[in-house]
Amino acid sequence: MAPNSDVHPPTFVLDFQDHSVRVAGDYVAGRVELNLARAQDEGVESLRVNLQGCMVTTIIEGNSDGADARHEQTVELIKSSKTLWDRGTAFPDPGSHVLDLPFQFKLPENLPPSFHICGCHHEAVIRYGIEVVGHRPGRLRKDRRIEKSLTVLPAASPAQVLAKRTLKQGWGGPWKTFFLDQKIRQGIWGDHSHVRIEVKMPKLESYPRATPLPVKFYIETRTKPMSRTDAPEDKSHRPLFPAPPTQSADVKLYFHRAASIRANRKYGTGNDSFQTRGGLGDPTSTKVKSTVDAAEWIPDPKKQDQGVWKRAVRFETKELLPYAPSFSTETIECKYFLRFTVSFPGIGNDLKLNVPIHLDPVHGRLSSTTYADVPPDDPYPFLDDCPPAYCT
């Protein structure tokens, strides 16, 4: 099939790697290829490139009369502009119609990360982008534009870079423990059973994003007081309540974020969760190591032939968290939690342990060592339910 002769080449093309992650304080570079013949035909008189970044918060406030009030605030983070070409100032090499126009910007050092959260009554966005504008004078003429977004992360401090390398080599330092003790029962009446959940993580102030994080999960159950049996089973050989999960898929792990949002004088909150992949809660994972302890009978020191059955299971895995760092600005504050959930039969027997987790400090000092100096991690599974700005 013959090519369509009516299809014209574009007036200008932006050559810019929009899928790369930029680090605050580093340079953003690209080039524009300008077709001078097309620019003359289209009436383009000048070419400008803009680097823009802003933080936009929106809160919808419901009123009793049914008319919702919309509150929106925009904070400009960066706005730089460079003129690449004016008509008559530069020409391509002989025999060519294309003019190569490179550009470069330096990002400020204190930029917050790219971010997006959206709900029914709120939205918060931190976005950055490159825009090329071909100016066409005249009342009925629209300027020609090309826009591309870019993802920005704060610079890592030397301590964070060291933590990243240490975790990648295998953690050999101290651990910190989070735990939950709770009494549960299967029915409405009767004695309570006991469940203890423990989560161990490396003892660090914060954790580098997109880096395998070792996690140890321990769950211990004790039956209600009972007469001794040969094994923790009933007459039908079913495990006595509450039986600990022996499959890692039965321990659900969600990455929960809580965002505080301000738009002018209005305040709101945004909360959502994403189920992690490749570790706890993922039935397809093969990277979780499990250890099932032998059941132990613990006698009651005051009552002969009375006691409880103790059972315990340990899971060890590495979780990957490719999300924006924790941060706080004048209009947005974002905090994270790891939420471990184990469900037992009965009403109200869903046990949840929330572990606060801080990902990479926002205002790390720039040095000769930043994120760009750290070797890339192994590829991680793409998270379909994550906002685009998180999958960086």
Phi, psi and omega in degrees: 000131183289144179294151180283115183289347180277350180278120183259150175294153179294154179293319176211154182233135178263120176258103188205128181280090185281351180267355180277151177270128177260148180254133179304133183097344179269182182262147173246121185229153177190192178208154178241130175259114184257124175272105186294325179296316179292323179298322178292317179297325184271351180078027177281122184259338180204161181228130184228144175241136183239139169250121186230148174208136181211162178237118185240126177240139181226132176230126177261120182252119179283137179248159183294336181274003178089352180265112181284143177258132182254123179245124183224139178225135179241129176245121179281127181261323178202142176207101180236145182221142177223135175275122182269331186197140168237146182305129177089359183264338181207151182222153180285173177295155179304137181086001181234150176254000187253130178252126181269122186235097179282157176214161179205136175234154172251125179285142173299156185279342188250030182285139172285165183284159170302141189201152175200129171217141185215135176222189182295324186238015181203158173202141177222130184223133167240115185225152179227152181195161175251134180230131175249128184238123171262110186281129179236099181299149179127142185294326185259010181251135176262142176295149174274136185223147169227131180233139174220137180272161174219150180262133183239137173238149174296159176287146178274143174283161176304324179295322179290322177297319178296318179298320180298313181294322180295317180294322181292331179278345182113118186288127177234012182265192181287162181242154171243148189242136171242141184216162177219124174249129183212142174266135178222161172213152187284327180247194181278327184247170174101176181288157179271149167265175184228139178228136174234131177242134176232138175235127178246134178223157178306140182280085178230153178291323179209169187233135180292135180293157175055032179232132181307122183251116179291134181226130175249127182240127182233133176227131181234134178236148175227131181291169172292160179305136186204168172285148185295140175237168181291333181206162179285060180223156175272188183295336179267012180063029173265143182302138178290149178287138355262121180280128180290151178292137178255352178251134182296335180293342180278352174259108182276136178232122179240144173263112186253136176238142178234119183245127172266129188236137175233132174233104187059245181257009180258147182234146178209171178228147176233132181226135171203168184223152177229128179287132182286159181239148173085001181223225179300139178086349181262109183295343181269355185286140175243013186253013180257124177266130183238145176226122179256116179287152175292141179298141183233130176272126180246107183287152175278122183295343183257343184232120181292139180062017175245153179170200179222156172264129178253132176226147183213148179224141177239137175236138175232133182206178173233127182255140178251128185237084183274058184246168176298149178296158170297145181201164178215127178231185182292338182236348180222135171229128184240124177238156183232155175218146166264124184247111178264131182230130174232128183253136175240156178301148179110166182279131177074023183254029172267107183271130182232129176241117179264124180246113178294139180219131181253123180259118172041118180298146183286310189263056176285143180287140178285142174213192178288350180244115177228189179305325185295339181273353182268129179303145181296149177284167173298151179302140178245156181295136180292135182265106186295333186263016178264147172300148182306323184293345182272332184271077186247000000 
